[in-house]
Amino acid sequence: MATVARLTLSEALAGDRLSEFVEQAEAEGIGPADRAQFEGLLGRVTAPQPEDQTSRLPAHGSKRGK
């Protein structure tokens, strides 16, 4: 029995194969996402900032390292 390679979301997006990814997910029994739950999870995702960087851009003309 041959094993079929699983298509990842990143591969599907990069290769314009999103419909194949959706078909694969539906065949695995994965249904549609709950939009409110998805947006709630997405709102909690943040990328860590480098320790020496603040969350704001410096104002025009301000000096660095106040």
Secondary structure, 3 states (H helix, E strand, C coil): CCCCCCCCHHHHHHCCCHHHHHHHHHHCCCCCCCHHHHHHHHHCCCCCCCCCCCCCCCCCCCCCCC
